[in-house]
Amino acid sequence: TMTIGNLFAIRQQNIKRFLAFSSIAQAGFILLGIIGATTLGMATVIYFMLIYIFSNLGAFGVVSVISDYSGKENIDDYNGLYHTNPKLSLVMMLSLFSLAGIPPIAGFFGKFYISIAALQSGLIYLAVLGVIASVISAYYYLRIIKIMYFDESNLSYHSYLSKKSTLILFISIIAISLFIVYPSFLINISSHVSSSYF
């Protein structure tokens, strides 16, 4: 799933399909933690899934706002988004950084702990494959950030954010920030939940 998801995601021009295929690659990391069948492995799966949910919530939230406002869904339509709507650009950047596993954003800790759990379970080759998949995914996530911040703008997105959209984006940013500030605290909670049910 990590390999197939990355190969299809890297070819996409539609940002919704891009996020869908990248989600398949992310699911590979979840399976990597489950295969280990250890308390640590299941704890990292819970931790990773929480990060994944809020990171995707932020990314899809931005895509939804722009799609509803302009009807545009191609990656190239995000050219220069920062220059016309820096708030949406910030949410999208943090969400993509997290999904890519760029330190010190939340997603880095999720992938790091899953890789550690896999190594402790003797799944060395799968752990290495996970690292390679992360490097590949970082390319296409960073490509979108580069487009938003450094390319010339195609359209103006001075869009009105509904209360619902604002709340969703705010929750995703707060959650991602908490995972950055308190990673050890949250992994301890995940470990407690894992030891109680697995």
Summary of the structure (lengths in Angstrom):
residues: 198
radius of gyration: 17.0
end to end distance: 24.2
largest distance: 51.9
contacts: 693
relative contact order: 0.19
helix: 81%
strand: 1%
